[in-house]
Amino acid sequence: AFSTMLSSMRAGSSAALRRSHAMRIVVGKAAGRRFIVSDSQLSDEHKMLREMCRTFADAELAPNAGKWDKAHKFPTEVIKQMGEMGLMGVAQPTDYGGAGMDAMAYAISAEEISRGCASAGVIMSAHNSLYNDPIKMFGTPEQKEEWLTPFASGNKLGSFALSEPGNGSDAGAAQTTATEDGDHWVLNGTKNWITNGPTADASVVFATSDKSLKHKGISAFLVYADTPGYSTGKPEDKLGIRASGTCSLIFEDCRIPKKNLLGAPGMGFKIAMQTLDGGRIGVAAQAIGIAQASLEAAVSYSQSRVAFNAPISKLQAIQFKLADMALKIEASRLLNWRAAQLKDAGEAFTKEAAMAKLHASETATFCSHQAIQILGGAGYVTDYPVERYYRDARITEIYEGTSEIQRLVIAGNILKEYAA
């Protein structure tokens, strides 16, 4: 059924995307912009995609997410299914194996998948935003054919190697080196906290090719996981998103052909920053999915749990919590949709993506916390999923730019706007 729906979506993708672009209506800056702000304004294609992902999440993800979490088990089969559904290349061109949709479709689908399982959501997000996107944006046609097509089609899995033991938020302080040696580059160094690292078939790797230029001396490289000198560390034992694999990548005299350079030498920092802008839409969507799942669990429990001879949903204290949760979720979703629509329109969206990521990640933590509070003791045990939501939510305030970094990005952009 999912394959049939996907075929139907692809068959009508050109017309549907034209409708989507027409509905988006981006006006000149002086006149302001109009954005999609309600479900009814979504294109038919977006509605169909959301329904497909929601049905899949309810049937395949939510019932198994707890088991995968406890076992730290990578959900191989469902990731394969997501690839067949077009979700592992949802916003990639059809010419290179993708579904040919847009950033709005990515935001919608990532939220619904994450609502069912946050681990599946981050696997999808890291693959789409952090691996596929930089190759789409900066790769040559030959690189796209080799490094994007099999990944956007869902046949292979990618990762993004930027963070290191000594640099997290300071991405420009990369110590991994890339040295020219004839027709090759030789990579040496270690990358930390790499999502999809244990199972990735290839990675976009950032390394310093000229230390004297500091962040302008960082370059990006495409590296297959089976390249001699490329190895992975032990999988990390994480607080949350435990069904996704995270590990270190270790490069020891790892020789790769010069043609594996992504972009020009010294473009690595620019590639990383532009990639992370889009990645924040994915993390925001993941966080919104977690928050939505938390709200749904809290509402369901409050309507069935009886205290003082009535469901606790009748209590004002509980109602206030539910109201605050719903308010924050709706605001986060609209922020993320705005960032996605700006990206689709080819406009600057750095500030808006940072706003969406910041608000959504803090909303996920808030909503999962409130869900535990509403469930009380039941929320603290693994019989109910809300304790997992709480653990999964926490990382959304850390990876792809901490909340503190998001505030710096937002403030920096505001000051530039007012200075102009």
Solvent accessible surface area in square Angstrom, and as a share of the most:
residue,aa,sasa,rsa
1,A,107,0.83
2,F,46,0.19
3,S,71,0.46
4,T,97,0.56
5,M,57,0.25
6,L,7,0.03
7,S,68,0.44
8,S,59,0.38
9,M,8,0.04
10,R,100,0.37
11,A,93,0.72
12,G,33,0.32
13,S,16,0.11
14,S,71,0.46
15,A,41,0.32
16,A,4,0.03
17,L,30,0.15
18,R,156,0.57
19,R,113,0.41
20,S,0,0.00
21,H,91,0.41
22,A,70,0.54
23,M,66,0.30
24,R,5,0.02
25,I,69,0.35
26,V,54,0.31
27,V,59,0.34
28,G,48,0.46
29,K,167,0.71
30,A,115,0.89
31,A,80,0.62
32,G,31,0.30
33,R,84,0.31
34,R,157,0.57
35,F,45,0.19
36,I,4,0.02
37,V,89,0.51
38,S,45,0.29
39,D,69,0.36
40,S,89,0.57
41,Q,68,0.30
42,L,5,0.03
43,S,4,0.03
44,D,87,0.45
45,E,6,0.03
46,H,0,0.00
47,K,73,0.31
48,M,68,0.30
49,L,1,0.00
50,R,41,0.15
51,E,94,0.42
52,M,1,0.00
53,C,0,0.00
54,R,88,0.32
55,T,62,0.36
56,F,0,0.00
57,A,0,0.00
58,D,69,0.36
59,A,59,0.45
60,E,57,0.25
61,L,0,0.00
62,A,50,0.38
63,P,81,0.51
64,N,35,0.18
65,A,2,0.02
66,G,23,0.22
67,K,125,0.53
68,W,26,0.09
69,D,7,0.04
70,K,126,0.53
71,A,69,0.53
72,H,81,0.36
73,K,117,0.50
74,F,41,0.17
75,P,3,0.02
76,T,82,0.48
77,E,118,0.53
78,V,10,0.06
79,I,16,0.08
80,K,120,0.51
81,Q,59,0.26
82,M,0,0.00
83,G,6,0.06
84,E,100,0.45
85,M,5,0.02
86,G,2,0.02
87,L,1,0.00
88,M,3,0.01
89,G,0,0.00
90,V,1,0.01
91,A,20,0.16
92,Q,2,0.01
93,P,47,0.30
94,T,81,0.47
95,D,120,0.62
96,Y,43,0.16
97,G,20,0.19
98,G,3,0.03
99,A,3,0.02
100,G,16,0.16
101,M,17,0.07
102,D,13,0.07
103,A,7,0.06
104,M,0,0.00
105,A,0,0.00
106,Y,12,0.05
107,A,2,0.01
108,I,4,0.02
109,S,0,0.00
110,A,1,0.01
111,E,12,0.05
112,E,5,0.02
113,I,0,0.00
114,S,4,0.02
115,R,41,0.15
116,G,4,0.04
117,C,6,0.04
118,A,6,0.05
119,S,7,0.04
120,A,0,0.00
121,G,0,0.00
122,V,6,0.04
123,I,0,0.00
124,M,0,0.00
125,S,2,0.01
126,A,3,0.02
127,H,0,0.00
128,N,5,0.03
129,S,0,0.00
130,L,14,0.07
131,Y,0,0.00
132,N,0,0.00
133,D,12,0.06
134,P,0,0.00
135,I,0,0.00
136,K,54,0.23
137,M,79,0.35
138,F,35,0.15
139,G,12,0.12
140,T,64,0.37
141,P,88,0.56
142,E,126,0.57
143,Q,13,0.06
144,K,41,0.17
145,E,99,0.44
146,E,70,0.31
147,W,5,0.02
148,L,0,0.00
149,T,34,0.20
150,P,32,0.20
151,F,0,0.00
152,A,1,0.01
153,S,37,0.24
154,G,21,0.21
155,N,121,0.62
156,K,79,0.34
157,L,15,0.08
158,G,0,0.00
159,S,0,0.00
160,F,19,0.08
161,A,0,0.00
162,L,17,0.08
163,S,32,0.21
164,E,8,0.04
165,P,92,0.58
166,G,73,0.70
167,N,6,0.03
168,G,51,0.49
169,S,71,0.46
170,D,89,0.46
171,A,9,0.07
172,G,22,0.21
173,A,36,0.28
174,A,7,0.05
175,Q,120,0.53
176,T,1,0.01
177,T,36,0.21
178,A,5,0.04
179,T,80,0.46
180,E,102,0.46
181,D,68,0.35
182,G,60,0.58
183,D,112,0.58
184,H,59,0.26
185,W,14,0.05
186,V,18,0.10
187,L,0,0.00
188,N,53,0.27
189,G,25,0.24
190,T,45,0.26
191,K,0,0.00
192,N,23,0.12
193,W,154,0.54
194,I,3,0.02
195,T,21,0.12
196,N,0,0.00
197,G,2,0.02
198,P,51,0.32
199,T,62,0.36
200,A,8,0.07
201,D,57,0.29
202,A,0,0.00
203,S,0,0.00
204,V,0,0.00
205,V,0,0.00
206,F,0,0.00
207,A,0,0.00
208,T,9,0.05
209,S,36,0.23
210,D,57,0.30
211,K,125,0.53
212,S,93,0.60
213,L,97,0.48
214,K,153,0.65
215,H,76,0.34
216,K,133,0.56
217,G,1,0.01
218,I,3,0.01
219,S,0,0.00
220,A,0,0.00
221,F,0,0.00
222,L,0,0.00
223,V,0,0.00
224,Y,63,0.24
225,A,32,0.25
226,D,125,0.65
227,T,22,0.13
228,P,114,0.71
229,G,29,0.28
230,Y,18,0.07
231,S,49,0.32
232,T,63,0.37
233,G,22,0.21
234,K,158,0.67
235,P,88,0.55
236,E,48,0.22
237,D,124,0.64
238,K,41,0.17
239,L,111,0.55
240,G,6,0.05
241,I,6,0.03
242,R,59,0.21
243,A,3,0.02
244,S,4,0.03
245,G,13,0.13
246,T,9,0.05
247,C,0,0.00
248,S,19,0.12
249,L,0,0.00
250,I,53,0.27
251,F,3,0.01
252,E,115,0.51
253,D,99,0.51
254,C,0,0.00
255,R,108,0.40
256,I,2,0.01
257,P,54,0.34
258,K,78,0.33
259,K,140,0.59
260,N,7,0.04
261,L,28,0.14
262,L,0,0.00
263,G,27,0.26
264,A,47,0.36
265,P,89,0.56
266,G,23,0.23
267,M,51,0.23
268,G,0,0.00
269,F,57,0.24
270,K,107,0.45
271,I,0,0.00
272,A,1,0.00
273,M,62,0.28
274,Q,70,0.31
275,T,1,0.01
276,L,17,0.08
277,D,17,0.09
278,G,4,0.04
279,G,0,0.00
280,R,14,0.05
281,I,1,0.00
282,G,0,0.00
283,V,1,0.01
284,A,0,0.00
285,A,0,0.00
286,Q,1,0.01
287,A,0,0.00
288,I,2,0.01
289,G,0,0.00
290,I,2,0.01
291,A,0,0.00
292,Q,35,0.15
293,A,7,0.05
294,S,0,0.00
295,L,23,0.12
296,E,71,0.32
297,A,22,0.17
298,A,0,0.00
299,V,48,0.27
300,S,69,0.44
301,Y,33,0.13
302,S,0,0.00
303,Q,114,0.51
304,S,83,0.54
305,R,112,0.41
306,V,83,0.48
307,A,25,0.20
308,F,177,0.74
309,N,151,0.78
310,A,34,0.27
311,P,41,0.26
312,I,15,0.08
313,S,22,0.14
314,K,141,0.60
315,L,69,0.34
316,Q,121,0.54
317,A,67,0.52
318,I,20,0.10
319,Q,84,0.37
320,F,124,0.52
321,K,54,0.23
322,L,27,0.13
323,A,58,0.45
324,D,65,0.34
325,M,0,0.00
326,A,37,0.29
327,L,123,0.61
328,K,69,0.29
329,I,2,0.01
330,E,93,0.42
331,A,38,0.30
332,S,0,0.00
333,R,34,0.12
334,L,70,0.35
335,L,41,0.20
336,N,1,0.01
337,W,9,0.03
338,R,72,0.26
339,A,0,0.00
340,A,0,0.00
341,Q,1,0.00
342,L,1,0.00
343,K,54,0.23
344,D,34,0.18
345,A,40,0.31
346,G,71,0.68
347,E,41,0.19
348,A,89,0.69
349,F,29,0.12
350,T,44,0.26
351,K,32,0.14
352,E,20,0.09
353,A,0,0.00
354,A,0,0.00
355,M,48,0.22
356,A,0,0.00
357,K,1,0.00
358,L,22,0.11
359,H,63,0.28
360,A,0,0.00
361,S,0,0.00
362,E,60,0.27
363,T,3,0.02
364,A,0,0.00
365,T,31,0.18
366,F,60,0.25
367,C,0,0.00
368,S,0,0.00
369,H,82,0.37
370,Q,21,0.09
371,A,0,0.00
372,I,30,0.15
373,Q,108,0.48
374,I,8,0.04
375,L,6,0.03
376,G,36,0.35
377,G,59,0.57
378,A,24,0.19
379,G,0,0.00
380,Y,176,0.67
381,V,68,0.39
382,T,78,0.46
383,D,122,0.63
384,Y,90,0.34
385,P,44,0.28
386,V,0,0.00
387,E,27,0.12
388,R,25,0.09
389,Y,28,0.11
390,Y,88,0.34
391,R,35,0.13
392,D,5,0.02
393,A,0,0.00
394,R,103,0.38
395,I,45,0.23
396,T,0,0.00
397,E,28,0.12
398,I,85,0.43
399,Y,37,0.14
400,E,26,0.12
401,G,18,0.17
402,T,33,0.19
403,S,7,0.04
404,E,118,0.53
405,I,41,0.21
406,Q,0,0.00
407,R,117,0.43
408,L,124,0.62
409,V,33,0.19
410,I,21,0.11
411,A,45,0.35
412,G,30,0.29
413,N,40,0.21
414,I,62,0.32
415,L,127,0.63
416,K,149,0.63
417,E,92,0.41
418,Y,184,0.70
419,A,91,0.70
420,A,121,0.94
